[in-house]
C-alpha cells in the first residue's frame, strides 16, 4: 500500500491496473483501457521482485504519447538493469526504498532519482522545510549523516550483492525451479525476490498476498493479479558474501 497511500496523502485519487502473469508488473493493455476510463495525470509503474517491468518500453511510449507523467517505483529494483539501462530512467522520476528488507538498506528512508532539474531542486527544498528561500512549503524529510554513511557503504557493495545473487540463482536454483520468472534477454534482476509460479499452501514467502485494489474496496476485478497472488511463492535468497 505504500505507493497508493503516498498519492492519497498528497490529495490524489488512485486507480489500479492489472499485472501480467509472467512478470507481476503492469499490463500495458489494461493500462490503455484505464487511461481511457480515468484520464490520469500520472502513471506509477512498480518494478516487482527485483526485476524491471517487462513492458516498461511500451508503458513509457504510451505515457509519452498521451502526455502523462510516468513515475517508477523502484523499491524492489536495486541493482537491476536492462541492456545497461537502470530503473528510474524510463519515467519522469523514480523512487528507491532503503527499508530494512531491501537489497541495500539504511534501515529506513529512500531516494528520488530524476533528470528533471526543476523537480530535483524542488525536492531538495521540500525535504528541509523549504529552506532557505521558503518558497516551498516543505517538511522534514532529511537523511541524517549516520544513515547517509551507511547508504554510501551499501551502494559500494551493490554490484557485489547483485552479482552474488545472480550467480547463486544460476548455479543452485534455476534448474530446480523451471516455473520461475524468466527474464528477457539483456535483463539483470537485483533479486529482491526469487519468484516461482506455483500454488503453495500457507506460504509466508510471497511478494504480496493482499491486493491493494481489494484493500481499498475497488469495484473492478484484476484477474491476473488475483491469479498471481494465489500462484506464486519466493525461494529464500540471502546474500552471504565471500565464503
N, C-alpha and C positions, 0 to 999 in steps of 0.2 A: 504493500500500500504506500510505500514511500513516494513513488513517482506521482500517483494521482493526488495524494494529500498535499504535496508541495504546490500543485496547481490550485487546489481548492482553497488552501490557506492564503494564496495570493489573490483570491477573488474570482478565479476562473471556474469554468464548467468542464467536466471531464466525461468523455465517451470512450468506449473501448473498441478495439479492432481485434479480430480473431488472429490466431497464430497459424503457422504452418506445422505440420506434423513431423517434418524432418529436422527442423532446427529450433522449434519452440518460440520463434521470433515472428514479428509482424508479417501478415499475409497481404501482399500489395493489392490483390484483387478485392479483398474485403475493405482495405483502406480506400480504394477508389469509390466503393459504394458508400462508405461512411463520410467521405468528403462531400459527395453529392447530397447526402442527407443532412449533415450537421454544419457544413460550411465552416470548418475550423480555422482559427487564426494561426495555429501551430500544430505540428505533429510531433509526438515524442516516441521515438523508437527505442526499445530496450534490447540491448545485446545480452541474451540469456546464456548463462552457464560458462562463460569464459570465451566463447567464440563470437564472431561478428555475424549479424543477421545476414542470411544468405541472399536476401533480396534488397540489400541496402542500396545498391546502384539504382534499381528500379524505383525504390522509395524516394531516393534523393531526386531523381529525374522528375517524378510525378510532382513532388513538392515544388520544385523549381518551376515547372510548367504552370502549376496552379497558384504560384506566388504565395506559398505557405511556408512559414518558418519551420525548419527541421531541427529538432533537438535530439541529442543522443544520450541515453542513459547507459554509461559505460561502467557502472558499478561493479559488474562481474568481469569486465573485459581487460583487466591489466595485462599487458604483455602480448595481447592478440595482435594479429596483423593479417592483411590480405594483399599479397603481392607487394609487401613492404608498406602498405598504407595502414595507418593506425585508427582505431575507433576514436570518434570525436572529430574527424576531419572531413566527413561527408556532409555534416549538417552545419548550421549556423553556430552551434555551440555543443559541447559535450561536458558531461559531469561524471567524475570518478568518485567512488567511495573509498574511504580509508578505515571503515569499520573493522572490528577485530576479526571477523570471519573471512575477510577478503584476502586475495592472493598476496598483496602487500598491505600493511596496516600501520597507522599511527595510533591505533586504539579507537579513534573516532574521527569524524570530520570528512572532508573530501576536497576536491579541487575542480575548478572550472577551466575548460580549455576552449579557445576560440581564436580565429584570426581577425575577428571584428574588434578593431582598436577602440571604438567608442564603447562597446559593451564591456570590454575589459577595464577601461578607465572608470566606468560607472560601478562595476563590481568592486574595484579597489576602494572606492569611496564608500560604497554601501556597507562593506564589512567593518568599517571603523567610524560609525555614527556620522558619516558624511564629511568627515574631516578632510581637508582643512577649510574648504570654502563653504561647507554646509549647504550646498545646492542640492544635495541628495539626502533624502530622509532615510538614512541607514540605521543599522543596528550593530550589535557586537557579533560579528562572525569571524573574529580574528583567530588565527592559529598561534599558539604560544611558541616560544623559541625551542623549548624542550621537545615538543611534539614535532615541530618542523625538522629538528635534527634527526629524530627517529625516521621521519619520512625520507630525508636525504639518503640515509643509510639503506633504507628499503629500496629506493629507486636504483641505487648502485647494485643491489642484489637481484633486481627484477629479471634480467636476462638469464642469470644462473638458475633461478627458480623455475622459469618457464621452460628452459631447455631441459632441466632435470625431469620435470613433469612429462614433457613430450617424449623423452627417451624412455622413461619408466612405462608410460602407457603403451608405447610401441612394443617394448620387449615383454611386458608382463600382463597386459590387459586386453589389447586389441584382438588377439587370437582367441581369447576366452569369451569375448562379448561381441559377436558379429552384429547384434542388433543395436549397437551403439550409434550415436550421432556420427555420420560420415561427412567430413569436411570437403568443400570444393577444392580443386587444385589451387595451390598457392596460399591457402589459408592456414594460419597457425593459431591454435587456441591457447589461451592463457590457462586453460584447465582449472577454472574456479570449481567446476564440477565435471565429473566423468559420467555422462548421461547414457543410460541404457533403456531402450524401449521394451519394457517387459512388465506385465502386471504382477505386483508382489503384495502379499497381504501384510498389513500392519508395518509398512516400511516408514521409518522416520527420515530416511536418506533421500529426500526428494528436493528438487529445486523449489517447487511450490506444490501445495496440495489444496489450499484455499484460493479461489479465484477472485480477483478484485471486483469484477462486474457482479458477482453474486454477493459479495460482502456489501457492496453499495446498492444492491437490490435493483439492478437494471432489468428492464423488462425483456430485452432481447437475449437470444442464445448465442453462444460462441462454441459451436460443436467441436472444433479442433482442440480448443483449449480444454474442454471437458475431457476429451479423449486422452490428451497428453497427461493431465493431472492424474488419471487413473492408470496409465500405462507406461510409467517410467519410474526409475529409481537411479540413485547415484552411487557408484562404487567409490569407496574411500580412496583418496589420492592426496597424500600429505607430503610436502617437501621435507626431505631428510638431509639434504646437503651431501657433501662428500663422505663416503663411507670407507 
